[in-house]
C-alpha cells in the first residue's frame, strides 16, 4: 500500500502523443521534422512564433527592445508572413507533419533518478484552452539562438534590440519600427544582421567594436573599432547613441541600437529538462553535451541547429543546421564537425569595457526586471526593496561567497535577485556570468550556468492550472507530507527514556 | 555529563573546536550560535551553503506543535538585528479554507497556539477578503494566527553564514565528508576530500545525509528522502500580510511581491552513490499547484508563473525532528529537522549550541525528539508506510 499522499498511483492527463516532437521551426527543426515524416514517423512540429505582442514586450523569447511596430498586434497576418517567408513550412505540411504555430513548449520532462511517476516523456505546451501535456517517444529541440544583453546607460530605452529580434521583425513581419541602426559587435551574427537589415531598407549607420580589430568583416559595413557605447540619448526612445573612442566621444543619430555582441544558444528547455550542458566558447557558450547523432544526456532528447551551438559558418550557411536536423532525425553519426574560434574572451571584453566601466549614479541596471547594477552584483548587495542599503554589514564582497569553488551565479541571484525577474534572466544571464568571471579573475568557462527552470515561458496561473485536478490527487492532497504523527503536539507525546544506544 | 567544549579551545589551522557537517539552516544557525559564544567553529558543506531543502522551502515560521515553538517565536522578530543581515521576516499568518474539511483541519494550529498563549482570529469570508485582497468568493472562512510568520530562506541562510563569519566562524564549501576518526569514545577528526580536520566536538546536521553520516559512527538515524515541488509567480502588489496560504498549499507572498507556493504530492526517492542527492527535477505537478493557487487567489489568476523547482527533504518515521547529543561518541550532536527545519532554525541552533557546550538544552525539553523512540522500529519501516521510491 503506497503512501496515499505521495505521487505513487497518481497521474496527470496526457492529451495527445507523437512519435517525434520537434520544437522550433527554423532551418534545423524543419529539416528534422520533414525527414522524420519521410521516415514514416508521426511528427508534431511546434513553434511559438508568432509570439503575442505582450510577450515580446517582456523580451521573450528574444530581446525585442520595444522596437516592434503595430504590425505585431495582428497574429493572423503574422502567421501568413511566417508561411510566406519560410517555404519549407509548406513542404512540412505537405510531408504530413502536424505543424502548429503560435504554440510554445514550456517544459520537457522525463523520468530519472528522482522522478518515476511520469507515463513516459512528456512536453508541456501552450494551447488556447491552457497548458497541456503531450507525450512523445523522441524530441528534437531546435530552439535557435538569442542575443546577449549589454548594459549601458539607456539600454532600457525602446530601440535597443537584439540582432536576432531585429532581423526577425524586419524580414519576417515587416514590423521593425526603425530606419537607422547602429550595430554593436562584429560577430558573424552582427554582420548577418547588418546585411539583412540593410536589405530590408534599414540604414546601418555604423558597426561598433570595443576591441582593436573586428572579428569578422564585410566591406559594405565599415567598423568603428576601439569604441564603446556610453549612453543612449532620447526622451522616449533611442534618438542617438554616444560612443567613447580614442579620439573622444562620437554621437551617432539613430533610432535603433542592435546588439550583436554574442549569439547565445537557446538552451532553456534543455537545461530545465536536466540535459547535461558544457561551456564551449567555440559554440557560443553553454551548449548541451551531445554525441555524434545530436543526442543529449537524456535518452530520447536531441538538440540541433543553433541551440546545439552557434558559430560563424553555421550562421552564414543554413545547410549546416539543416544537415544536423536530418542526421538527428535519422539518428546518424557524424564526426569531425568544424566550429569556429573561441569567443569567450571576446564576450568578456565587451562586458569589461561596457558594463563594468559604468559606475556611479548613472550606472545602468544589468538586471532590468529587478533593478540590479553591476556593482550591486559584485558586492552581493541585498535588493533595494528591503531598504537596507547601509554601507556596512549589508554588503559583502564576492570573495565572501567563494571557497573551494568558482562563484555561483545561482547563489548570487538568490541574494541580489539579478536574473530572478519576469524575463527569466534572458537579458542579464550572460552579463552576470561575465561579471562574476571578471570579479573573481577566472575564465568565463569556469562560471557555472545559472539554472533554467520550467516553465521556460511565463504562463498565467489560470493557464497552467487549466486541467482539472485528477480525482485521485484531490482525494489525497496534503499541504505537507500528511504524516499524522508529525502534527501531534509535543505535549501529547510520551517521551522515551535515555539514549538510543544505551 | 560529557566533557564540555570550552570557548576558544580550537586547533587553529588544522581543525576547529567544533566542526559542523552540513551548511543548511540548521548547521549554519548552530555555527552562528556557537561563534557568538566565542567558540572556534567550522561548517563544512559538500556544495554551496543552503543549496538543498534550506533554500527550497516555503519560508514558514509557525511550528506550534514543536517543543522549540516558544523559542522560535521569541527569536524571529529579533533575527534581523541579531544577525545584522535582512531575513525578510514578516509576522502573522492567515490560512484560508474553501470547505468545512479544510476549515476543521486548519483549526489544529489555532488550538496549539492557544495552549501556549498565542491568539487566533476566525475570519468570515468578508473579513478574509478585506485582509487578503487577492482572495475571492470561494472563501468559507479563515484563521488569522497572531503568531508565526515567514522569512526568505535564501537570505536567512546566507545571513547565518555571514553573521557566523563576523564572529570568527568559518565555512568551507565544496567539502565532502568521507569518515570520522575516533579515540576514547570521542570523535577526534573529520576526514574529507580536502584532508583531515581535527575537532573537539562534532555536529551532524546534513539533512538527508544525516542518516548515512551517523551510520559511520554506528548510530542509526532512520530517515527517508522525498522530492517536493514549488512554483513562483511574477511580482504582484503587496497584500497587507504576505503569509497567506490554504487550499492545501503552503507558501507566502514575498516582500518583492512574488507568490511562492507548494503543496500536494511528494515523491519518495533514494540517494545515489555516496549519499549523493539526485537531480532535484521538477515535474508537471506545477499544473495542479498553479490550479490550486489560482483558486486561492482568484484575483491573481492571470499572474504568470516564472519558475518551478523541487527540493529533497528528509523525514524520520514519525515526521518529527531528532536533536540529540549522543552518549557514544559523547562529543557528537545529531540533528535532523525532518522537513520542518527552516522556521525552527533560530531555535534549533540555540538548542545545538546548548547541547554542544552544556550537554543539555537550557530552554526547552527535547525529550520527545530522542532517537530512542525508534528503538523498536521495524527493519522494513519504509515499506510498511509505503514510503517507496518509484524511480529506477
Boltz contact constraints between the chains, C-beta under 6 A:
constraints:
  - contact:
      token1: [A, 1]
      token2: [B, 386]
      max_distance: 6.0
  - contact:
      token1: [A, 2]
      token2: [B, 386]
      max_distance: 6.0
  - contact:
      token1: [A, 3]
      token2: [B, 386]
      max_distance: 6.0
  - contact:
      token1: [A, 3]
      token2: [B, 387]
      max_distance: 6.0
  - contact:
      token1: [A, 6]
      token2: [B, 265]
      max_distance: 6.0
  - contact:
      token1: [A, 6]
      token2: [B, 266]
      max_distance: 6.0
  - contact:
      token1: [A, 6]
      token2: [B, 268]
      max_distance: 6.0
  - contact:
      token1: [A, 7]
      token2: [B, 265]
      max_distance: 6.0
  - contact:
      token1: [A, 7]
      token2: [B, 267]
      max_distance: 6.0
  - contact:
      token1: [A, 8]
      token2: [B, 390]
      max_distance: 6.0
  - contact:
      token1: [A, 10]
      token2: [B, 265]
      max_distance: 6.0
  - contact:
      token1: [A, 12]
      token2: [B, 284]
      max_distance: 6.0
  - contact:
      token1: [A, 109]
      token2: [B, 283]
      max_distance: 6.0
  - contact:
      token1: [A, 109]
      token2: [B, 284]
      max_distance: 6.0
  - contact:
      token1: [A, 112]
      token2: [B, 281]
      max_distance: 6.0
  - contact:
      token1: [A, 113]
      token2: [B, 278]
      max_distance: 6.0
  - contact:
      token1: [A, 113]
      token2: [B, 391]
      max_distance: 6.0
  - contact:
      token1: [A, 114]
      token2: [B, 227]
      max_distance: 6.0
  - contact:
      token1: [A, 114]
      token2: [B, 269]
      max_distance: 6.0
  - contact:
      token1: [A, 114]
      token2: [B, 278]
      max_distance: 6.0
  - contact:
      token1: [A, 114]
      token2: [B, 279]
      max_distance: 6.0
  - contact:
      token1: [A, 114]
      token2: [B, 281]
      max_distance: 6.0
  - contact:
      token1: [A, 114]
      token2: [B, 391]
      max_distance: 6.0
  - contact:
      token1: [A, 115]
      token2: [B, 281]
      max_distance: 6.0
  - contact:
      token1: [A, 115]
      token2: [B, 283]
      max_distance: 6.0
  - contact:
      token1: [A, 115]
      token2: [B, 391]
      max_distance: 6.0
  - contact:
      token1: [A, 116]
      token2: [B, 390]
      max_distance: 6.0
  - contact:
      token1: [A, 116]
      token2: [B, 391]
      max_distance: 6.0
  - contact:
      token1: [A, 117]
      token2: [B, 390]
      max_distance: 6.0
  - contact:
      token1: [A, 133]
      token2: [B, 284]
      max_distance: 6.0
  - contact:
      token1: [A, 274]
      token2: [B, 279]
      max_distance: 6.0
  - contact:
      token1: [A, 274]
      token2: [B, 281]
      max_distance: 6.0
  - contact:
      token1: [A, 382]
      token2: [B, 86]
      max_distance: 6.0
  - contact:
      token1: [A, 385]
      token2: [B, 256]
      max_distance: 6.0
  - contact:
      token1: [A, 386]
      token2: [B, 86]
      max_distance: 6.0
  - contact:
      token1: [A, 388]
      token2: [B, 86]
      max_distance: 6.0
  - contact:
      token1: [A, 393]
      token2: [B, 84]
      max_distance: 6.0
  - contact:
      token1: [A, 403]
      token2: [B, 173]
      max_distance: 6.0
  - contact:
      token1: [A, 404]
      token2: [B, 173]
      max_distance: 6.0
  - contact:
      token1: [A, 404]
      token2: [B, 174]
      max_distance: 6.0
  - contact:
      token1: [A, 405]
      token2: [B, 174]
      max_distance: 6.0
  - contact:
      token1: [A, 408]
      token2: [B, 48]
      max_distance: 6.0
  - contact:
      token1: [A, 411]
      token2: [B, 48]
      max_distance: 6.0
  - contact:
      token1: [A, 414]
      token2: [B, 154]
      max_distance: 6.0
  - contact:
      token1: [A, 415]
      token2: [B, 158]
      max_distance: 6.0
  - contact:
      token1: [A, 422]
      token2: [B, 234]
      max_distance: 6.0
  - contact:
      token1: [A, 422]
      token2: [B, 306]
      max_distance: 6.0
  - contact:
      token1: [A, 424]
      token2: [B, 306]
      max_distance: 6.0
  - contact:
      token1: [A, 453]
      token2: [B, 307]
      max_distance: 6.0
  - contact:
      token1: [A, 453]
      token2: [B, 308]
      max_distance: 6.0
  - contact:
      token1: [A, 453]
      token2: [B, 309]
      max_distance: 6.0
  - contact:
      token1: [A, 454]
      token2: [B, 308]
      max_distance: 6.0
  - contact:
      token1: [A, 455]
      token2: [B, 305]
      max_distance: 6.0
  - contact:
      token1: [A, 458]
      token2: [B, 304]
      max_distance: 6.0
  - contact:
      token1: [A, 458]
      token2: [B, 306]
      max_distance: 6.0
  - contact:
      token1: [A, 459]
      token2: [B, 304]
      max_distance: 6.0
  - contact:
      token1: [A, 459]
      token2: [B, 305]
      max_distance: 6.0
  - contact:
      token1: [A, 460]
      token2: [B, 302]
      max_distance: 6.0
  - contact:
      token1: [A, 460]
      token2: [B, 304]
      max_distance: 6.0
  - contact:
      token1: [A, 461]
      token2: [B, 290]
      max_distance: 6.0
  - contact:
      token1: [A, 461]
      token2: [B, 293]
      max_distance: 6.0
  - contact:
      token1: [A, 461]
      token2: [B, 294]
      max_distance: 6.0
  - contact:
      token1: [A, 461]
      token2: [B, 301]
      max_distance: 6.0
  - contact:
      token1: [A, 461]
      token2: [B, 303]
      max_distance: 6.0
  - contact:
      token1: [A, 462]
      token2: [B, 294]
      max_distance: 6.0
  - contact:
      token1: [A, 462]
      token2: [B, 301]
      max_distance: 6.0
  - contact:
      token1: [A, 464]
      token2: [B, 287]
      max_distance: 6.0
  - contact:
      token1: [A, 464]
      token2: [B, 290]
      max_distance: 6.0
  - contact:
      token1: [A, 464]
      token2: [B, 305]
      max_distance: 6.0
  - contact:
      token1: [A, 465]
      token2: [B, 287]
      max_distance: 6.0
  - contact:
      token1: [A, 465]
      token2: [B, 290]
      max_distance: 6.0
  - contact:
      token1: [A, 465]
      token2: [B, 291]
      max_distance: 6.0
  - contact:
      token1: [A, 465]
      token2: [B, 294]
      max_distance: 6.0
  - contact:
      token1: [A, 467]
      token2: [B, 287]
      max_distance: 6.0
  - contact:
      token1: [A, 469]
      token2: [B, 288]
      max_distance: 6.0
  - contact:
      token1: [A, 469]
      token2: [B, 291]
      max_distance: 6.0
  - contact:
      token1: [A, 477]
      token2: [B, 248]
      max_distance: 6.0
  - contact:
      token1: [A, 477]
      token2: [B, 264]
      max_distance: 6.0
  - contact:
      token1: [A, 479]
      token2: [B, 248]
      max_distance: 6.0
  - contact:
      token1: [A, 479]
      token2: [B, 250]
      max_distance: 6.0
  - contact:
      token1: [A, 479]
      token2: [B, 263]
      max_distance: 6.0
  - contact:
      token1: [A, 483]
      token2: [B, 319]
      max_distance: 6.0
  - contact:
      token1: [A, 485]
      token2: [B, 318]
      max_distance: 6.0
  - contact:
      token1: [A, 485]
      token2: [B, 319]
      max_distance: 6.0
  - contact:
      token1: [A, 486]
      token2: [B, 319]
      max_distance: 6.0
  - contact:
      token1: [A, 486]
      token2: [B, 320]
      max_distance: 6.0
  - contact:
      token1: [A, 489]
      token2: [B, 65]
      max_distance: 6.0
  - contact:
      token1: [A, 489]
      token2: [B, 112]
      max_distance: 6.0
  - contact:
      token1: [A, 490]
      token2: [B, 67]
      max_distance: 6.0
  - contact:
      token1: [A, 490]
      token2: [B, 368]
      max_distance: 6.0
  - contact:
      token1: [A, 493]
      token2: [B, 368]
      max_distance: 6.0
  - contact:
      token1: [A, 495]
      token2: [B, 367]
      max_distance: 6.0
  - contact:
      token1: [A, 495]
      token2: [B, 368]
      max_distance: 6.0
  - contact:
      token1: [A, 496]
      token2: [B, 370]
      max_distance: 6.0
  - contact:
      token1: [A, 496]
      token2: [B, 372]
      max_distance: 6.0
  - contact:
      token1: [A, 496]
      token2: [B, 373]
      max_distance: 6.0
  - contact:
      token1: [A, 498]
      token2: [B, 372]
      max_distance: 6.0
  - contact:
      token1: [A, 499]
      token2: [B, 327]
      max_distance: 6.0
  - contact:
      token1: [A, 500]
      token2: [B, 371]
      max_distance: 6.0
  - contact:
      token1: [A, 500]
      token2: [B, 372]
      max_distance: 6.0
  - contact:
      token1: [A, 501]
      token2: [B, 327]
      max_distance: 6.0
  - contact:
      token1: [A, 501]
      token2: [B, 328]
      max_distance: 6.0
